Each structure stands twice: as C-alpha cells, then as structure tokens.
Amino acid sequence: MFACLFQSQMLLNQLREITGIQDLQVLQSALNVCLVQQHLSMYDEYSILSVKLNNYACLCILVSFTFSDGMKRKRCEGSGESCSPADWIRQEDCPVGIRNVGNTCWFSAVIQSLFHLPVFRRLVLNYCLSERVLEKCKSHSEKRNIAFMQELRCLFALMVGSNRRFVDPSAAVELLRDAFRTSEAQQDVSEFTHKLLDWLEDAFQLAANGNNPEDKQNNPMVQLFYGTFVAERLHEGKIVSNIEQFGQYPLQVNGFNNLDECLEGAMVEGEIESLHSDQTMSSGQERWFSKLPPVLTFELSRFEFNQSLGRPEKIHKKLEFPQVIYMDRYLHKNVDQTHGRRGDVKRLKDQLTVLQQKLEGMWWSLPLRNPQMCLHQTEPDDAGSSDGSGSPMEVPLQPAPHSVTEEELYFVRSCLQRWRAEVENTVNELKASIDKVSQALEGMYSDNSLCQVSYRLHAVLVHEGQASAGHYWAYIYDHANKRWLKYNDVMVTESTWEELVRDSYGGMTNASAYCLMYISDKLPYLIAGTFPLCFSDYALKGMDSLPSILRRYVREDNRWFQQELREWEEQFCQAQCEEVHTEKPIPEEPQNPEQEPNPEPAQEQTNEVSGEPPTDSTPAFHEEYSRLYELSQEETTPQQDPRLQHVLVYLFQNQAPNRVIERTLLEQFGDRNLSFDDRAVSIMREARSKIRLIKPEDMDMDEYLQWHDDYSMFKTVFAYLLTGLEQYQNGKIREALNYLAHAHQDNSVLLRKGERKGVDQSLIALYRRKCLKELNDNAATLFKSPDANDVAEAVTIMNECIIPCMHLMVRDSVSQEDLDVIELIRSCWCSYLGQDMDDSLQEKLSEFLPRVLDCSAELVVLKEPPKVRKSPHDLCSRLTAVMESIHSTSVITVK
C-alpha cells in the first residue's frame, strides 16, 4: 500500500515538474482522468510500469492530458455531426475524418495531408525518446513539444485503427493554441501551420541527436521536407553566391497564370550584365535549387495587405498547376542549359509579340476583305443631288467619287478581289507563324533532357472565403486506389480532378489553393504502405505495426465506441428491452377497429398539456416538470422570453404531445454528464430504464426529433436577431443585415407551423428595413466617389447584401412598409440613369440595376453568417441587454 502511494506521489511530482503547475489538486485531477480514460487503477501493473519510467509511457499519457486539458474532453458533442453514434461508424473503403473543434479546419487539412504520407506517418507513430534524452529535457518548450508529439501519435494511431468515422484532435490543437495565448498579437493560420512544423522539427531533433541540437542533418523532418537553393548575384563585377535552406517555398500569385510562371518569377529577379560577352544572364539575383526535398511544398501567397483600405485582402486570381511538374529547369546543375532556353524563350516571345502586332494591324484592310461593301458605297446616286422632296443628298460615310463608269467598276472590283486574296494569305501566314512560335514556347522545356526530375501532386490545401475569415479543406491523392479524396473536417468523400480544379485554381469563386504538396516520383518509399482497397485489411495490418502502448490505446477507444453504440441501441429499443415490471399497466390495443379506445390511451395521445407530471414520476421528475410548467405560464415581454430558458417551456407553450414532453424530460435526466453524485446517478439510471420501456410503436421518433429541430431553429433565429441588433448598434450595418435576413427567413418557416413556434416577425422586419435603407445610402454615396475602390465596394454591397435581401422580401408575403423601402431603393438607382457618368460606371450600373428592378428569374442565395452562440443562459442575458439598450436610445413602435 505504501509503495503504491509512493509511486502515486512520484507521478505527481514528475507531472508538476513537467507542466510547471503547482496546484496538487489540479494535477491529481489530471492523473485521475488519465487513469479513468485508460480504464486503469492507480495501483495496477500498467501504472507501475509507467512509474518505473521508461518515463515514456508517463509522458505519453500524463503530460498530454495536462497540457491539453484532457479533463474536459467529451465523446459526444454536437458540432454539425449526426447525433446518432450509428452514423459515426467508419466506412470500409474510406479513411477517417478529423472533427472541427472550433475554427480548426486548417489543422485538419494540414494533418490529413501529412498523415497520408506513409513515410511521415511511420515517423510519428514510431517516435520514441530514450531515458537519457528525456532526463535532459528541462525547458518548458522541450517538454511541451514532447507532449504535442504524444498527442499527435495518439491522433495518428486512432486514424489508423479507429472504428469511428472521425476522430477528435482537441488535445493537440489546444497545445498549439496555448502557444499563442501569451501574445496579444492576432495570429493567422499561416503562423499556426509554421508553428506546427517547427514543433515537429524540434521534437524530431531530440530523437535524432540529443547531444548536438545544432546538427540537423539526421533530423527526419529536415531530410523529408527541407531543401537548399543557391542565390547568385552580381557584386562589383563578380558573381557572389550563397546557399540557403528552405522548407515551404513561397510563390507570388499576382502577375502569373500558372505554377511554372510563378517559379520563373521567384527564381529570376531584375537584369544584370553578364561576365562573358557571348552569354546573357537575365537576373540581378538568380536562385537555383541545389537540393530538392522528397516532399516539395509550395506556399501560394494569396493574401496581401491593402494599404489604402488598411486591411488584408485575398487574391482570387486564377492560377493553374499540373499533376506532374518537372523541376530540371530550376536546378543549379542545369544553369547553362536553362540560360540558353531562357534566351530562346525571350527571343520567341519577342517574335510572337511582333507577329501579334502585325496581325492586329491587318484590321485596317477590312474593306478590302469585303469589296462589295466598298463598291456599294461608290455606286452613283440616280436621284441626283436631291431625293425630290427638297432634302439634301446623304453624305457618304467615306470619300467617294460623284460618278463611276462600268469599266471603272470592273477594274476596281478585280483589284479589290486580288488585294483581298493577298490580305487573307498574309493573315493566314501570320496565324500559322503565331501557332508555330506558341508551340515552340510550350515545348521549350519538354524534351527528355529537362524532364528527368519529376514531382507528383500529393495534396492541395484549399481556402474558401476572404482574408479575414474562411474555411479550409484538402484534396489528397490516394496512391493505392488512383483517386482523389476530399478531406473536409469529418467528411471524407471521393472526388475528381475536375472538382479539384474547380475549387483550387481560383478566379471563379472565393475558393482557391493556398498550398501545394508535391512528392518525388523517384522515391517509392514515400508512399509505400498506402491504404489498400479494403480499410479493414489496412486496419489489421496497421494495428499490428503500432507500438504496443498505442495499440492498447486504440483498442480501448474502440471498446468505448462499441459501448456508446450499445447504449444508443438500447435507448431506441433496437435490442431486446429488459422486462421491467411497472405499477402502470400498458393499455391493450382495441380488437375492433371501430371500437372506441380506452380513456387512458386517448389521454396519452392528446395535445392538451397540464401542470401535472406523469403519475409514475419520481420526486425529481415531478419537481422539474412543475417548475418548467410554471415557467411556461409567465408572460412574455420584450426583455424576456421564457421559451429561451428550456426546451420544455417551448414544448409547453406550443402544446406539444405529452409523449414528446415526457421523453424530453427523461432524456434530460438520463444524460450521463449530469451524474455528479450518487443521487444523480440513481436518477439517471431510473430515467434510462423508463426510456427503454418506450416501444417503437409508442413513440414516433421523427415527430420527436422534429420538435427538437424546431427548438434548435428557434434558438438560432433568436441568436441571429440579437447578433443583428448588436451589430446594428455598433454601426456594422452590412453584418447586421445578413443576420437579420437569415433570422427573417428561418422565422418564417417556424411561424408557418405555429404562432408560438417563432419570434415576433415585426421586430426583425423593422430593423431589416433600417439596415437596408442605411446600407443603400452608403452604397449610393460610394458609387458617386471618384475612387475606384469605393465604386467596387458599392457594387459589392449591392450584389452581396441589398439585392438578395430585396428579392427575398418580394417573394415573401411582403408588407406595405417593406414595399415602400424597396421602391425607395429602386428610385434611388433609377435616378442615376439621367446623369452624366463615366462609361465604366454606366457599365457597372447596367449590370446590377436590372436585378434591382426585377427579381423574377434569379436564384437568391444569402451569404451564410458566422456561427452564433445559442446557449439558453447566454441568449436570455443578451436579450435583456439588447432590448434595454434599444429602449434607452429610442422608442420602437412595432406595426
């Protein structure tokens, strides 16, 4: 006994040293959670093994749980995924997804791209530190990096062998987030990604060479992802060169059409004179790759800071990239050959420019290519100088003789026909020359001598949205099955190259690639061990390859998952219900179809709701039922709405069926997260036993889930309304209109089901009109501005905000007040038609004005607003604050 206590104290002391946390109660809680998560006793063999320290198992479990706040992990939280664990089962032919735990889609995209490199996956899963190295790890950063690696190993292990459709990365993500919380500066996704790779490099450096941290030659991260390039420049008549290392190679997008043009622009800068008169060197500074890494990553610079607007902006320009790229032309060993090709390219481009200019210059001969037109213009006018009515003769469009004889016409016609043939021959020759030069340019680097170093596209990381916000996902090539897969958080779906191009090239939508990962075609070990056709085969082989501690971890998690599935099946009576005797008999179904049912079952099916709970309820159920029923009888005021406080209040006020109310109450008490003491556990068990008694024929689950979906939408409407009012008061009119438009649309759906299903529509409509008028006034002012950026902003406001909202208003049962606002907006923009303005403004106005006036044939899609907080307590407090603020500034008359 004393030995076990001593071992426990040792674990606490080591944990305190590693984390820097001095509160023993917090550390003891972390230790307990860790052992509970592993289903272990403090005194079992596994814990003793951890104490003996190998030290590795202790770090793997304890440190990661403490740093990541593992005590707060939940297995079943709703984040857009299905509520049924049955839908969480991993499909046989599909890898697992990664759950979004709050703006972590970027993490999922990066991790999936790395995990599906088998060589990197093996490095992470087999990561191990010796006791000697662990003893030397004293700094906080080293211990934090070790903790991160252990969390990443656990995450990768689950991605190999989990039976779940998606896994939770919360622990690893929290470690990354904590690293930035000490700084007040706002960090972006790029910095998070670089931090992730830096930590991986530092962690592998500990394993690669514990004695010399500066020597990174044996670091597998460096060997896999890092290369070198030679930078050459002219200094005082001599070429000076230096070698630099690179990881993610940055490429500019602006000014280029494809990846090769980006690389040329990055490798060659400026103009200098050559040291040798018979050679040309086309750069003030040239870069040449001297060593390419096995995994070559290009970071596309799609974000730039707009100095005039004072904010970052995304570059939506189209940029093409191939599935296979040849890097020979950019290698230092091919300097002379590439210089020669670049000289040829420059000569051909100059020749192409001259040919195109000549072709464009041929348009002056258009009349020669249509001699009938020329002759028609020179035919004599039989009417003389007057048409007989006294009006003067029409003046020809071009100078022409007053009369032409037949002989002259014949001569001119023959000349024009010959000249036309000559012009057409010249045009055709120019076109043929242009095609020949273009083909020569396209094939300049296509011969075998410059197609030896090939890289194949492995992953494309995509961003959709603007610079300040957006969503990330990844396309990753499945080398074993020769297909593209799309990894979008928890969803992993089969894709195509065409879909990848549509989402990644940019130029058409807000989605575009920001990172390209290529792998060497000459190194088969990079993809050795890819997923075979059947996931189950891979899982078996993959589990065998896992270290024993990770294999036990995955099996334990799979057992937890199976238990969740069993509990879910029991709750919905998918298994045999236990025979439990109750005091209340179950009424029998009437034998005669025309016979009136018994009074008791008839009472069960009615929608009449009373303040009396079910007769067989426990005191806890009785108290909660009565409390919520009394709350539902309270009057609704502008400052408070009882329905926000609990779903049962919403059900009471909407006369929901008793069976829906009773099951909702039982589900509340059956939640395992509320079982914090013995009494709560007893109540939870009783609630679950009552749920099991509900047979499928007694409960329409579609009806039950629909009621809860309605309540969820009701809270969403309230959240949109409150957020919209808050944004309006803060002067953010565009954001406010978006929230209010969505609130109005969703609320309309609820109100069609019942008056108490939704929110007072007049309040939403009132502030929607206010936002529309103010935003339209702002757009009209910007449209008159001489600044092109202001004009573009005005057009954006009209296309993305005002016009969609107007169209939705017209299609709904529009009120007279809404019609007045719509007519006011239309009149505002129609007034521009009679004004003098630049052609560019006239063109922009003509593009969106028809949509302002007529919306009958347009598909309207509102921009989806950011996620909102929907907790009942939060909504109640915000409602009070917002309404008090509104009434303190102005009196609102709701019509």
ABEGO torsion letter per residue (X at the ends): XAAAAAAAAAAAAAAAAAAGBABAAAAAAAAAAAAAAAGBBAABAAAAAAAAGAGAAAAAAAAAAAAAGAAABBABBBAGBBABAAAABBBAABBBBBBBAGGAAAAAAAAAAAAABAAAAAAAAABBBBAAAAAABABAAAAAAAAAAAAAAAAAAAAAABABABBBAAAAAAAAAAAAAABABBBBAAAAAAAAAAAAAAAAAAAABAABAABAAABAAAAAABBBBBBBBBBGGBBBBBBBBBBBBBBBABGBABAAAAAAAAABBEBBBBABAABBBABABBBBBABBBABBBBBBBABBBBAAAGBBBBBABBBBBBABBBAAAABAAAAAAAAAAAAAAAAAAAAAAAAAAAAAAAAAAAAAABAAAAAAAABBBAAEABAGAGBBBBBBABBBBABBBAAAAAAAAAAAAAAAAAAAAAAAAAAAAAAAAAAAAAAAAABAAAAABBBBBABBBBBBEBAABEBBBBBBBBAAAGBBBBBBEABBBBBBAAAAAAAAAEGABABBBABBBBBBAABAAAABGBBBABAAAAAAAAAAABBAAAAAAAAAAAAAAAAAAAAAAAAAGABBBBBBBBABBBBBBBABAABBBBAAAAAAABABBBABBBAABBAAAAAAAAAAAAAAABBBBAABBAAAABAAAAAAAAGBBAAAAAAAAAAAAABAAABABAAAAAAAAAAAAAAAABBAAABBAAAAAAAAAAAAAAAAAAAAAAAAAAAAAAGBAAAAAAAAAAAAAAAAAAAAAEAAABBBAAAAAAAAAAAAAAAAAAAAAAAABABAAAAAAAAAAAAAAAAAAAAAAAABBBBAAAAAAAAAAAAAAAAAAABBBBAAAAAAAAAAAAAAABAAABBBBBBBBBBBBABAAAAAAAAAAAAAAAAAABBBBBX
